[in-house]
Amino acid sequence: MQRVAQILESDSRPRLVVVLSACRGVTDALLALVTAAEQQDQGVADGIEDLRARHLTIARTLLDQTALDEYTAELDRDLVDITGIMQTVRLIRSASAPVRDLVAGFGEIWSTRLFSRYLAARRRRPGGVQWLDAREVVRVEWTALGPSVLWEESRANAARLIPRDRELTLIVPGFVARDRRGLQTTLGRNGSDFSASIFGELVEADDIVIWTDVDGVLSADPRRVPDATVIDALSYQEAMELAYFGAKVIHPQTMAPAVDKEIPIWIRNTFAPERAGSVICAKPVSNHTVKGITSIERIALVNVEGAGMIGVPGTAQRLFGALREGGISVILISQGSSEHSICFAIPQVEAETAERIVRQAFAAELAHGQVQKVDVSRDCSILSVVGDGMAGTPGVAAKVFGSLGSAGVNVRAIAQGSSERNISVVIDDRQATRALRVVHSGFYLSPHTISIGLIGPGFVGSAFLDQLASQAARFREASNLDLRVRGIMTSSRMLLADPACRLDEWRDALAGGVATDLSRFEEHVHADHLPHAVVVDCSASFDVAKNYPRWLAAGIHVVTPNKKANSADLCFYEKLKQAVRDGGSHYLYEATVGAGLPIIQTLRDLRETGDEIRRIEGMLSGTLSYLFSAWDGRVPFSDVVREAKASGYTEPDPRDDLSGMDVARKLIILGREMGLRLELDEVALTGLVPEGLRDCDTQTFLDRLPELDDPMLARLGAARSRGRVLRYVGALDAATGRATVGLEEFEGTHPFANINPTDNVVRFVTSRYERNPLVVQGPGAGPAVTAGGVFADLLRVCAYLGARL
C-alpha cells in the first residue's frame, strides 16, 4: 500500500480513479469460510479472526489512531454480518451463489477503505481523496458469457455519485457490483481489472493502467522461455488472442469497455514503476511482426474421420451442436478441404465425455461404416503465434513450421484464421517447452539457444572450448546466439551443468565431476526444454562414433573431427546418412579431413555444380607433412616424432599417423564424398610402422621408436640421391576406383615439395581443373586449427537452424 501511494503521488494528473483488489489471498480465504460452514467445520470462527487480525495489522502500521478506530469499527460490523451469514450456511449446509458473492466481495471493501484513509492522510495528491462504493455504481447481469454491464443504469449512477471536481482521487473497490435486483454480486476472476475498465469507460478516461507484478505483456511465459521480452505495443485483438491461448496478459472481458471507447490500456510493474510497460490500444506502433507465442497444455485432440462425411451438409453442425449440448468447450478446429475428417481440441479432462458424445451423435454412421473412426489423442498442447503484423507478411508460417521442424517437434493439427493474426498448432505436451523456445527464437524474440555436449576435451577439445569461451559473448550480443555448453565428457568422467558450464573453470569442475554415463550425458544435453542439441565429438573413438546414427535420428546434431564414423564399413556409413535424413538433423565433419581447411566443402561444391572429379591426391596428414618437412636427417626421425606428439600434432598414439591409417581414413571419406563405394580394406596402404611395433601398447611403441631411425634415414638418402624429397601422399582415381596411400618421392618443383610444416595440400583434377589442378593448401594439423574447423562447423549448424550470423 505504501508503494501504491508513492506511484499515485508521482502522477501529476489531477483526476484519478484508483481501483484496488483485495489483499492477497483474502478472497480465497473468504470463500474457504463459506465452504467450511457448509461442511460444519468448527474452524470458521478462527478463520474470521485471522482475517480481522491481518487487516488490523496493516491498519495499525498505516493509520493514525482516529482513522484506525473508524476503520476497526467498520471492519467489525462487516465481520459480525459475515458471522451471521456463516451461521445460516452452517445450519442449512448450503450456500447459494448470491451468498458466496456477498461474502467474497468484502476483501475489496476492506482494502480500499483502509487505503483511502491512508492516502488521504498523506496529503500528497492534488485535491481530495474519496472512497466510492462500486456496488452503488456498477450494475451487471450474469449471462452465459459471464457478467454483462448494464451501461444505461451504470452511467446514470456514475453521473449521480462521481463528483465533477477538477482535482479528485477516487478510491474504488474492484470485483464488486450489484445486479438488477440490487443484490451484491461479483465480476468473476480478474474482476478488479474488469472494474478498472468499466470505470475507465464511465469517466471517459484518457487511459487505463493495470499495475501488476510484471514489466508488461511478455512475448512468452518467462518460466518456459527465460528470454521472453516485453512487447512495447499491441492491439486489443492481439491481446485477446494471446489471452485466449493461455497467456496471462489481461482477460479479454476486461478489455471490452476500453475497446468500445478506444481507451489505451497500459500494463505496468508495481515493483518497477520506472519501466515503460506495454500499451494495448487500437493502433499500436511496434517493430514486432509477432507479438507473442503462447501455449495451452493438457489438451486432447479428437479426430472424426469417414468417407461418408464428404459433401454432406450439416455434419459440422451435428458434431459441434452435440458438443455444445454436452457442455464441451472446443478450443481449436481443423478440417481438411476434402471434408474427409474434422479434428478439434478440447481440455483433456473432457476427453472421455467428448468421445462418448461424438460416438452417440454419429452412432448410425459408425455402425454403417460412413464414419470410420473417432480417435482421441491425449497429452497434447496448443502452441499459438500471435501478431497483427503476420497478415500479408510472406514467410511467417514457413518460419513457424521450419523452426518446429528443425527442433524435431511434430505437428499434429494446424489452424489459422483468415485474419492471419494467429497460427495455432497442436503438438505433444512433452515438446511444448522446446516448441515455445524454438519458435520464440525463430522470430528473434530471444536468443537461439544451442545446447552443446563436448566429448573428448583433449588437445582439440580443449582448444575448441577455449575458442568458444573467447567468442560466446560476442555471438550473444551481435547475433542473439546462445552457445550453451551443458556437458563435457571424457572416457571416465563427465561434467553436467545447468544452465551451462563455466568455460573459464571447466577443467577444475570436470576433475570433480561424476563417472561417465553416456545415456545420462545424452539426456542432459538433449533436454526437452531446449530447442536444439549438438554433440561435438573431439574424441578419436569409434565407441563414441557408433552412437551417431541414434543421435542424428533423434534430432541431435553432430559436429566432429573424428574420422571413425565416416570411414567405418559401408553398411554403417549408409545407416549414418539415412539417420541424417530420418532425423532432419545436421552432421558436419569438415575437420575430419584437413582440420580447418575447406576440403570437403570444396569437393561438394565441385560435384554439386556439375564438375567431374577425376583424381584427388594430397598430403592429407598434417602430422606426416610436419615430419617430412621438418626432418632433414641431422637428428633421428624418432626425435622429430616425439616433438610432434608433444606439440599436439599427432594423434594420442602416433601410430595412428605413422601407420598411414589416418590418411587412409581421410581418403575413404573423400572417396565416399566423390560417390565411390570404398571400404577401408580396399585402400592400398603402405605404412611406416614396422610389423613388430604394430600391436604393442603406446608406451612400448614410444620406447622402441628409435627402431625406425635407420630405415627412414636410408629412404631419405635414396630420395636425395635422385634430387627428390619424401612426402606421404594419398591418391584417389575416379576411373579405376583405386585408392593408394604411401611414402612417395617428388621432384623439387612439385607443389608437394614446397610447403610449410604441418600443411595439408590437396589437388583436385577435374573436367574444369584438368590442366591446372585446383589446390587447397594450409595448416592441416595442430589443436588450434582443428578446433577452428570444428567451431566453424558448429556455426554452420547454428546458421542452418536460423541464427543470423
N, C-alpha and C positions, 0 to 999 in steps of 0.2 A: 504493500500500500504506500509505503514511503517512496518507492521507485516510481509508481504510477503518478503520485503527486508531483514529483520532480519533472516527469515527462510533460504533464499538463501545464505546469508552471513555465516550462520553456517554450510553450506555444503561445505566440503573441496574439492570436486571433481572439477577438472579444467574445464571440458566442461559440460555446462548445456544448454538445450533448455527449455525456460520458456514460456509456453502457457497461456495467460490470456484471461478471458472472459470480457465482458463489465461490467461497474459498474452496481450495482443492479438496475433493473427496466428500464435501458436505452433502451434495445432492445424493450421492450413493449411500451415505450414512442415513439420510432421512428415509430413503426408500427401503433400506435394510430394516429400519424400525417398523415400517408397515408390515413387511414380511414376517418379522419376529412376532408382531402382535397377532397376525393370522395364525401363527403356529403356537400361540400362547406361551411364548418364550418369556421367562422371568427377567431377562436382561434388558427389557425395554427402558425401564427407569434409569438404569446405568447409562444406556446409550444417550438418553436425553440429557443427563447430567454431563456427559462427556462433551456434547455439543455446546452446552452452556459454558463449561469451563474453557473450551477452546476460544470461543468468541470473546469472552471476558478477558482472557489473557492478552489477546490482541488489543482490545479496547483500553485496558489499563496502560499499555505501552504508548498508545497514540493520543488518548483523550485526557483533558483536564477533569477534575472531579465533577464539576457540574454536568458536563457533556456525558461523562461516564455514568452518572446517576440516571440521566434521562435515557441513555441507551439501554442500561440494565433493566429499567422499568419496562421498556418496550419489548425487550427480549424475553423477560419473564412472562409477560402477558401472552406472547406467542407460544411459549413453552407450556403454559397452562392449557391453551387451546389444543396443542398437539397431544398433551397427556390425555385430555378428554377424548380426542379422536382415537387414540390408541386403545383406550379402554373400551370404546364402542367396537372397534375392529376385533379386539380380543374376545368380546362376548359373542359376536356373530361369526367369528373366524373367517371373515372375508372382507376384502376392501375393494370398492368399486374404482373405476378409472378416475372419476372426479375426486375421490378421496386421495388417491395417490398423487394426482396433480396438485391438489391443495397442499399436501404435506411437502412434496418435492420442491415447491416454489419458495419455501421460506429461506433457503440458503442465499438467494439473490437479495431478498428483502433485508436480511441481516447484514450482509457485506456492504450494501450501498448505504444503508442508514449509518453504519459506522464510518464509512469513507467520507460521506458528505460532511459529517461533523468535523472530521479530521482536516479535510481540505479547507473548509470554511475558517477553521481556527488558524490556519497558516497565513491567511490573508495575502496570498501572493498571486491570485488570479484577478484580472480586472472585473469589476462589478461584483455581484453577489454569487453565492453558491446555494443551490436549491435542490432538494430531493424531490423527485417526481415519481409517483406511483404508476408504473407502466400498466398495471391492471385497470386503471381508470381511463387509459387512453386507447390501448390496442384491443380491438375486437376481432376474433377469429372464429371460424367453424372448421371442424375436422371433416375431411373428405377421404376418399380412397387414396388420394395423392398426398395426404398429410394436412397440416394446418393451412387454411386459406384465409388471408386477411380480408376482413370486411372494410374496404377502404372508405366508403362513404361515412360510416359511423366513426371510424378511427380518425379521419380528418376532422370531423366535427368536434370530437373530443379533444384533439390536439389544439384546434383553434381556440377552444374554451379554456384549456388548462395550461398551455405553454405560454408563459409571459413573452411579450414582444420587446422586452428591454434590450437596448443595444449592446449592453455588456452583461452577460449572464453565463454561468456554468451550471448546466443541469446534470444531476447525477440520477441515473435511471437503472432500476434493476432489469437485467435481461431475463430471457427464458419464460417470463410470466405474462399472462394476458387473461381476458375473460371471453366467454362465449356469448352467443346471442341472448341467453337467459341470464347473463350476469354472473355465471358460475366461474370460479377461478380455473384456469387451465394452463397448459404449458405449450411451448413451441417445439417440443421434442429435443433430441440431442442436437448439439451445436445451436441451441436456441438463443443463446446470448448474441452470437454473430447475426442470427436472423433478426433479433430485436434491433441491433445496430442498423441493419439495412432498412428495416421498417421505419425507424425514426429518421434515418437519413432522407427517406422519401417524404416523410411527413413535414419535416422542417426545410425541405428543399436544400439540402446540404451541398456545399461545394465538393466535398469528398468524404469518404468513409475510410477510417483507418482501423484495421484489425490488428491489435497488438498481441503477439503470441510469443513462442519461445524459439522461433527460427528466424533467419535473416530475410526470408521472403519465400516465394514459391520456388522450390528446388526442382532441378531438371530430372531428378530421380530420388528414390528413397536413399538417404545418406547411410543408412545401416547396411544397405545392399551395394551401393555404389559410393564409396567414400569420397570420390572426387566430384560428386554432384555439385553443380554450380547454381547460383541464384539467377533466375530468369528476370531480367530487368522489367519487361513489359509483356503482357499477354492479353488477348481478347477475352471477353466474357465466355465466348463459345469454347475457346481453348481451355479455359479454367474448368468449365463444366465437363468437357471430355476427360480431362485429367482426373477430376474428382470422381467421375463415374467409374473409371477404370482403376480405382484404388488409391490414387494419390491423396494424401491428407492435406489438401490445399485449403479448400473452403467448400462448404456444402452448396451444391447448385441452387437449392431452395433459398439460401442466404442471399444469393446474388439477384434474385428475381426483382425485388423492388428497385435496386440500383440500375438494373438493365433497362427497365422501362423509362427511367429518367436520365439514363446515360451518366450516372454518377460514378466517378472513378473509385475503385476500392483498392486501398493500399494494404499490403501485408508487411508488417514491420516487427522487429525484435524488441520486446520489452527490456531485455538484458543488454542490448546493444543499440540504443536509440540513435546513435550517430550514423548507423548504416542506412543506406538509401531504401532498401527493401524492394518489393515488386509492386507494380501497379497493374490492376486488371481494369481494362477500360474498353470503350467501343472501338477506338482506332489506335492501337498500340504502335509504338515505333521501336523496333528491335532488330538487331542484326542476326537473330537466330531463326533459321528456317524451321527447325524442330524445337519446340518449347519444352517438351518433357517426354520421358519414357517411363512408363509405369506398368504395374502388373497386378493381377488378381490371382491369388493362389487357391488351392483346394477346389479345383473346378473339375466337373465331369463333362465329357463330350459325348453326346448322344447322336448316333447316325441312323437315319431311317432310309432304307435303300430298297428299290424294287422297280422292275421294268413297267409294272402297272401304273406307276405314278406319272409316267411321261405323258404330257399333254392333257392330263385330267384336271379340269378346273376345280378349285376348291380344296385341293389336297392340303395346301399350306394352312388354309383357314381351319380345316378339320383338326390338323395337328396342333396348331397353336391355340385354337379355341379350347381343345381338350385340356391343354396345359393350363390355360387361364382358369378354367373351371376347377382345376385341381390346385390352384393357388401356387403354381410353379412360376418363378420369375426367370425369364430367358435373358441371358446376358449378351449373347452373340449368336448370330445366324449366318450360315454359309451354305449356299446352294449352287450346285453346278448348273451351267446353262443347259445341259441335257435334261434337266429335271429328274434325272435318274435317282438322285439322292438329296436329302436335306440333312444337314447336321447343325446342331445347336449346342451351346454351352450353358450350363446351369451350375449353381452351387453344388458341391459334391454331396452335401448332406441330403439333398433332394433327389439324388440319382436313382435310388431304388423306387421311390414313388413315381418319378417321371417315367421310368421304364414301364412300370405297371400301367400307367395311364395311356402311354402310347400303344402298348400292346392291346389294351382294351379298345382303344379308338379304332385300331386297324385289325381287329381280330378276324374279320371276314377275309380281308385281303391277305393276311398272313396264312390263313387256312387254305386259301386257293392259290397261293404262290404269287399273287400280284405284288405283294411286298415280301421280299426275300428275307430281310433280316432287320433287327433292331439291335444295334450294338451300343454298349456303354463303355467308354474308356475313362477310367478314374485316374486320380493323381496327375491332373493337368494344371496348367497355368495359362492365363491370357496375358500376353505382352502387347502393350499398345504404344504406338509412336504418334505423338500429337503435335500439330503445328499448322496454323493458317498458311504459313509460307510454303507448305508442301503442295498446295493447289497449283497446278500448272508448272511445277518445277520438275523437269525431267531427271530421272535417276534416283529419286528418293527411295522408291520401292526397291530398286536394284541394290541400293546401299544397305537397306534393311536386310534383305534376304541374302545378299553377299556376305554381310557381317555374320549373320547367323550360320551360314554355311561354312564360313572359314573357321568358326569355333565348334563345328560338329554338332550344332543344335538342329534337331529335326522338327520341321513344321508340320503340324497335323491338320490345321484348318486355317483359312485366311478370310478376313472380312475387311472391306474398305467401302466407306460410303461415297456417294457421288460428289460430296463436298471436298473430298480428298484431304480432309482435315485430320483423318485418323486412319492408320493402318494397324489392324489388330491380327495377331496370330496366336494360335493355340499350340503350346509346347508341353513337354514333360515337366512336372513340378521340379524334379531334381536338377533340371538345367536352367531354372528360372533366373538364378543369380548370375550365372555365366552369360545368359542371353541379355539380361539387362546391361551388364558391363560392356559386352562387346558392341551392342548397338549404340549405347551411350558414347563409347569412344569412337565408333564409326562416324558419328556426326561431330567429332572434335569437341564434345562437351566435357570430356575427361581424357586423361592420358590413355594411349594404347598401352595396356599393361601386358607384358610378356613374362610369364613365369619360366625361369630358366633353371635347369638342373645340370650341373657340370660333373662329368665323370672323368677321373684321371687328372688331378691337379699336379701333374709332374712339370717338366720344363715348359712344355707348350701350354698346358692348362693353367699354370701359374701366370705365365706371361699374358694369356688371354684375360684372366681375372684382373690383372694389373691394368691392362689396356682399357677394359670395361670400366674399372673404377675411375680412371682418369677422364673418361668421356661421358659417363652416365648423367651427370648434372647438366652438361651441355645439351644432350639429346632431350632431356626432360624439359628444359627451358625453350629450346629452339624448335623442337619437333613434337612436343607433347607426348614423348615416348618414355614409358617407364620400364626400363630393363631391370627386372627384379630377380636376382639370383636367390632362389629359395632353398637350394640344396647343393652340396658339394660332397662327392663320394670317392673314396679310394677302395682298394680291394679289401680293406679291413675295417675302415672307419667311415662314418658319414656325419655330416652336419646338416641339420634341417632347421630352418628358421622361418618365422612368420612375423612380419610380412616379408622380410628379406634378410639375407646375411649381410653383416657389416663387412664390406670389402676392404676396409683398412685394417681389419683384425681377424680375417678368416683363418689364417694359419693357426693362431693360438686357439681359436674356437673349435677348429677341426680336431686339434690334438685332444680336446676334451669332449669330443663328440661321442656318438654311440656306435655299436657294432653295425657293420654294413648289413642292410636288409633291402634288397633291390625292390621288392614289392612295396615296401613302405616308402622308399625313396620316390618311386614312380607315382604312388598315390598322392604324396605330398606335393610334388611338382605339378601334377595334373589335377589340381584342386578344382572342385566343381564351381567354386565362386570366382575363379579367374578364367578369362576368356580364351587365352592361348598359352600353350605349354611347349617349350623347346628343350630337348635333351641335347647338350653339347658333349659329345664323346671324344675326349682327347686321350683316351687310352689307346693301346695297340692290341686290345684283347678281342678275340672272336667270341668269348663268353659274354661280352657286352654286346658286340655287334649282332649276335644271333637274336637279340630282342628287338631289333629294328622293325621287322615286319609287324610284330604285335603292336609296338608303339605307333607306327605310322597308320595302321588300320584303325587304331583307336583315336586318331586325330592329333597325336603328339608329333610335332615337327622334329626333325633330326638334322643336326649340323655336325660334321665330323671331319677330321683329318685321318681317321682310322681306315686303313685300306682293306681290312679283313672282310668286310661285308661285300664290297663290290668286286672283290677278286675271289670270292668263295665259289663253290661249284655253281654251274649254270642254273640248276634247279632252285637253289636258294636265291640266286640273283633275280630270277624271274618272279619268285614269290615276293621278293622285296619290292620290285617295280609294281606288281599287282596291288600290294598293300598301299602304296602311294596313291594309286587310282581309287581304291576302295575307300580309303580314309579321307580323301580330298586334302591330304597333308603335303607338306613340303619337305623334301630330302635334298640337302645341299652338301656337296663334298668336294668343292673346288680344291681344298687344301690337301686332298689325297694325292694329287699329282702336282708337283711344282710349288708346294707351300702357298705363297700368296700370289703366284703368277696366274694370269688368266688363260691357262692351257685348255682346260675342259670347256670353258665358255667359248674360247676361240674355235675349238673343234665343233661345238654345237652350232655356232653361227655359220661356219662354213657349210656344214651339212644342210641346215635349215634354209639357207639361201640358195641351195641347189648346186653347190660346188661338189665335185667328185674327189674324194680323198683317195689318193693313190699310194702314198707312203708316208709314214711318220717315223722319224728317227730322232733320237735325242739322248742327251746326258740327263737322265731322269733322277739321279741321286745327287743331292747337294753334298752329301757326305763323301761319296766317291769322287765327285768333282773337286771337292776341297783336298782330298788325299792326293789325287794325281796332279793337281795344280801346285800344291804346297811341297810335295815330296820331290826333291831333286837328287836323292841318293846320298847326300852328305850325312844324313842321320838315318838310323834304322827306320824302316817302314813301320815297325811296331810302335815307335815313339810318336810318330805322327798320328797313328790310330788312337793312342791313349789321349793325346792332346785334343783330338777332335771330340772324343767322348766327354772329356772334362768340360769342353765348351758347349756341350749340348747339341753338337752337330750329328751325332749318331743316335740310333735307337738305344734303349737301355741295354740291350745285348747287341754289340757291334756286328755280330754275325748276321743279324737281320739285314745289315747293309752289305758286308763283305761277301756274303753268300750270293748276292745278286738277287735274292728273293724279293727284296723291296722294289727293285727295278722291275722284276717280272710282274709283281702285283700291279704296279703302275701301268705297265704295258697292257695287262689284261683289262684294266679299267678303260684305257684309251681305246683298245680294240673293241670292247663292247659298246663304247660310245660311237665307234665307227659303224657298228652293226655286225661285227664279226662275232660268231658264237664260239669263243675261245674258252678252253679250260686251262687252268694253271699248269697242269702236267704236259700240256702241248707246247709250252714255251721251250725252245732250245736254249737251255741255260748253262752257262759256264761260270761257276762262282770262283771266289778267291780263297775259300776256306778249305784247307786240306781235309781229307776224309777222316783222319784220326781226331780232328778237333770239332767235328760237327755235332757230336752227341754228348759232350761233357757239359758240366754246369758253367755258368757265365764266368765265375771267378777262376776256375781252372783254365778256361779258354784265355782269359786275360793274362794269367801267369805264363801260359805257353805261347803267347802271341809272337815272341821272337822267332818261332819256327817258320814264320812267313818271310823273314827278312832276306835270306839268301835267294830263294826262288824269285821273289819280287825284284831284287836287285839285278838278277840275271835278265829278267824280262825287260827291265828299263834299259840295261846296257845294249841289248839286241835292237831295241827300237831306235836308240840314239845312233847306233852304228849305221842305220839306214836313213838318218836325218829326220826321224819321226818322233812323235810323242805318244804316250799311252793315255787312252781315255776309255772309260767304262760306259758302254752305249747299249741302248735297247732299240730295236727296229721292228716295224710292222709293215708288211707288204699286203696291200688290199687284194691284189690279183691272185696271189697264191694262198693268202690267209696265214702265211708263215710269220712267226714271232721269234726273235732271237735276242739274247742278252749275253754280253761278254765283254772282255777286255780287247780293245782293238787299237791298231796303230793308225795315226793320221799325219798327213803332211803338215808342215808348219803353217801353210797358208789356209788350211781348212778352218771353217768357223768354230769347230770344236777345239781347235788347238789354241785359240787366243781368247781366253775367258778369265774372269775374275774367280778367285776361290769361292766355293760354295754355290757358284752359278749353276742353274739348270739352263740347258739350251735345247729347244725342240724345233725341228724343221718339218714343216708341212709341205709335202709335194702334192699338189692338186692340179685339176684341169686349169684352174686360173693361175696358180702359182707353180708352174712346171719348170720353166727355165730359171726363174729367180724365186726359189722356195721362200715361203713365209717363215720367219724365225721369231720365236718368242724366247727372250733371254732375260735372266735376272736371278737374284738370290733365291736358291731353292732349298736352303737348309737353315737351321737356327730357330730357336724358340720364338723370337720376336716376329720374324716374317711369317712363320707358320701360323702363329696366333693371329697375326693381322689378316691372314686369309680366312681363318675361322670367323673372326669378328665381322669381316666383310660379308660372309655368307649369312651370319645372323642378321645383319642389317637388311640383306636382301629378303629374308623371310619376313622381317617386320614390314618392309615395303609391300610385299605380296599381300600381307594381312591388312593393308590400308594405312599404315603410318606414312605421314608426309615428311619425307627426309630431304 
